[in-house]
Each structure stands twice: as structure tokens, then as C-alpha cells.
């Protein structure tokens, strides 16, 4: 490992994993970065060889050393709580809007189906 890689290496102190099927899942990882800042990382991950078995659709505590057995394909770190709260509110609003649009589409399909059966 080069000096540059060691300079920016994080220490992982906690790992929770949520399997969504196959080798894929989400991880919440507590880490201490190279500046000694404690952060929380949300990552979409693919399990690699050596990662322990976990149950699908359940959060599981996994020893933090198994972070090395995850390919973190997408990740974001959070530190200040207000940043996360603001982001979470926007995501929830978007998901609620998508749900409403899907419900409206279903209503239109049902109406068309009823009209064609008359």
C-alpha cells in the first residue's frame, strides 16, 4: 500500500447489512476517516467471498472487518445530523410523489379496463 493510500485510509468501527437479494444489499457503516472525523456511510454493496450469510430484508450486525468483503458500488458519507435530515426529507417527498403517480396510473388502467369490458 502506497503512502498516499495509507494517508486517506478509513477505520471501520461498525457494520450493519440489509440484503435485498442475490449478492446485493445496503450497508450502514460507521467509520473514522483520515482526519479522525467520525461519519456514517450509506452504501449499496455487492457481497464478495468471505462475507457472512445474512437474512434477506433484515438488518444484520456484521463484524466491521467484513467491510473488506463488500464492493461498495455507491456510497455517501454523512456527518452533521442536519445534512442527513434535510436529504432524507427530500427523498421521502420524492418517493411519496412517485407513489401518487403510480396510484394514478393504476386508476387510469382500471378505468380503461372497465370501459373495454362494457
N, C-alpha and C positions, 0 to 999 in steps of 0.2 A: 504494500500500500504506500503510495507516494505521500510526501509531507503535506501536499495540498489536500489530499483526501482525508488525512488524519485531522487536519485543521478544521474541517467542516463536518466531522463525524458527530452524529447524534447518539445519545444514550437512551435506549428504550426501557421504560420502567413499568409499563402496564399495557396489556393487550386484551381486547375483547373482540370476538369474531362472530359474525352473523352470516351463516351460509344461505345462499339463495339458489343453490343447485349446481350440480356438476362440481367443478373446482372453484366456482366464483362465490364471492361474498363481500361483505363490508367489514372493515376493521376500525375500531376506535383505539388509538394508540396514544399513551402518554409518553412524552419524550422530553429530554433536556438537550437543547441544541448547543452548538459550539460556543455560544455566548452565555451559557448557563441559564438560559431562559426556559422555563417550563411551559410546554404547549400541549395542546390536544390536536391530534391529526385524525381526520376522517379520510379513509382511503377505500377505493374499490380495488379489490385484490383478486388474484388468482393463486390458489394454493399450489405450492411446489412440493416435491418429495420431502418427506420429513415433517410436514405439518400434521399435527394431531387430528384425529377424527372429531368432527363436531356435528351436532344435530341441525338439520335444515330448519330454518325460520326460528331459531332460538339464539339468543346472545349467550356466548360461552366464554368464560375466562380461560385464557391460554397463557402459559408462561411466556414472559416477554422475550425470551431468547428466540422464540419461533418467528419473530418479525423477519428474520433472515430467510425463512421458508415461505415468504409471501412475495409475489411480484405485485408491487403497488402501481397499477396502471394509471390510476387517477388519484390525486391526493391534494388535500388542503389543510394547512395548519391554522389553528385558532389560538389566540392568547387572551385578548381582552373579552370579557363576557359580553359587553355591549355589541361588539362586532358580530358575534355569533347570533345574538338575539335579533339584530337587525336583518341579518341574512336569512335566518330561519323564518321570520315573519313574511318576508318576500316570497320565499319558496312555498310556504303554506298557502299564501294568496294565489300564486300561480297554479298550484295543484287543485285548489278549490275551483278556480276558473275553468280549468281543463275538465274537471268532473261535471260542472254545469253544462259545458259544451257537449260532452259525451251523452249526458242525460237528454239534452235537447235533440241530438241526432237520433237517439233511440226512440223518442216520441214521434219524430217525423217518420221513421221507418215503420213504426206501429200504425200510424195513420194511413200511410200508403198501403200497407198490407191489408188493413180493414177495408179501404176503398176498392182494392182489386178483388177482394173476396165477395163484394156485394153484387 
